[in-house]
Amino acid sequence: MFSSSYSDNHSFPGFSRRDFVKTMLAGSTLSVTALNKLNASVYQSITSLNGKYIQDEAPDGRYWEVIRDKFMFQDGLIMMNNGTVGPMPKPVFNTLMKTFKMQATHPVDVYAYLPSQIEGVRRAVAAFINASPDEVAIVRNTTEGMNFVANGLDLKEGDEVLLSSMEHPGGTHPWKIKEKRYGIKITEVPIGLPPQSVEEFVGQFEEAITPRTKIISVSHTVYISGLISPIKELCKMAHSQGILVVADGAHAVGMLNLNMKELGVDFYATSPYKWLGAPCGVGVFFVRKEAQEKLWPTICTSGWDAEGSAKKYETLSQRADALILALGEAVNFQNYIGKDRIEKRVKSLAGTFKQKLAAIPGARLHTSEDPYLSGGLTAFSIEGVEPLDIVEYVRQKYNIVIRTVGSKAKGTYGVRVSTHMYINHREVDLLLEGIEAVAARRG
Ligand SMILES: Cc1ncc(COP(=O)(O)O)c(C=O)c1O
């Protein structure tokens, strides 16, 4: 049973091994040419739709139905937990299959061909998040990026790091080990559920700064509350005092139209298997050019001393390059739709959900209603209702997957819902119907 006190890797109610075996797909037996053709036809259909349906992102309709059809959900699964693991669209799965197939059929290509493709992926990822290719390292996940920052900075005993009160273990423990090993000091800054304004959020951190503060380590996408932290404003304040900022954006890539130059952040870690549609096992780690000289690589083989490129943070020797190529395909897939359009769609679905939820007696939103301070994750609680009851009810009744988050002790316990672009308003209404039904059972 999943526990709110945390690890995102625990089992969830309603899942079985049977589901996993049934999901093995026929695409894996197709030839490389056939898989390439399939991908070309997916992109052709999206391109022709783009021409036909220039419309508001809010309503459902042909456009989003066709996009939904590019995913492969099994048995009517309604996946509203991208915050843990999201689905791969068909082209990404096809690319993964064709690339993994190389190792089975012609392993020479694994070392003679695949590495030559990596720079193309790096460029595509960099353009996607508005960074320079020299600032992008392709790592394994957010946790790895956060560890690289905590391990790679020269901090001395007594130097301070500010963390928010709602960080994920992947963003907290790298600092805890550093605290134990080197005597740095961690200060936890409380943040609201939700904060009422950008000023409130930034002000809390500003107040906690001391002459020994060296870095602020904070989530861009807060997993407990769905807050989108105002990183741009936080960086302005921190940089004016010579303090670095690392953002844990685990959920951000593929959900928000990310722009590293605009955020102005020093380090940024994100997990593209949640909202971007990449496979698990590949992550993106951004290190601003000016910050690279301050950050030592942690894992290394030759290449760690390369000057002027974030490539030095990914010298991992032989890797599963198939995952990296699939990451490139995931970027490609979203580019065909348009990342701005995706962010608007995601936020519009979340906005509808929030508005309708407010009509349920006892409902309390843990997520801001301000679209600047929120994205596709919405967390809430209903007075007198056990969050897990809602999660189990909607899974059994509608095949909707959501989850509990937070902790009772800290007053953050609730339900978390994600609204990715493939979700439609009928499904949002079904979810609300389920929430209402559980709420109505209250004594
Ligand atoms: C905010 C946040 N940070 C970090 C992580 C860890 O991500 P990963 O397992 O990809 O390293 C998660 C996972 O859900 C998360 O929600």
The ligand as an ORCA input file, in Angstrom:
! r2SCAN-3c Opt
* xyz 0 1
  C       9.400     17.205     -7.255
  C      10.090     15.902     -7.525
  N      11.432     15.868     -7.507
  C      12.120     14.750     -7.762
  C      11.465     13.580     -8.057
  C      12.270     12.364     -8.341
  O      12.220     12.106     -9.702
  P      13.139     10.988    -10.330
  O      12.704      9.700     -9.690
  O      12.838     11.036    -11.773
  O      14.529     11.325    -10.007
  C      10.062     13.547     -8.106
  C       9.351     12.315     -8.429
  O       8.169     12.239     -8.526
  C       9.373     14.732     -7.799
  O       8.034     14.760     -7.775
*
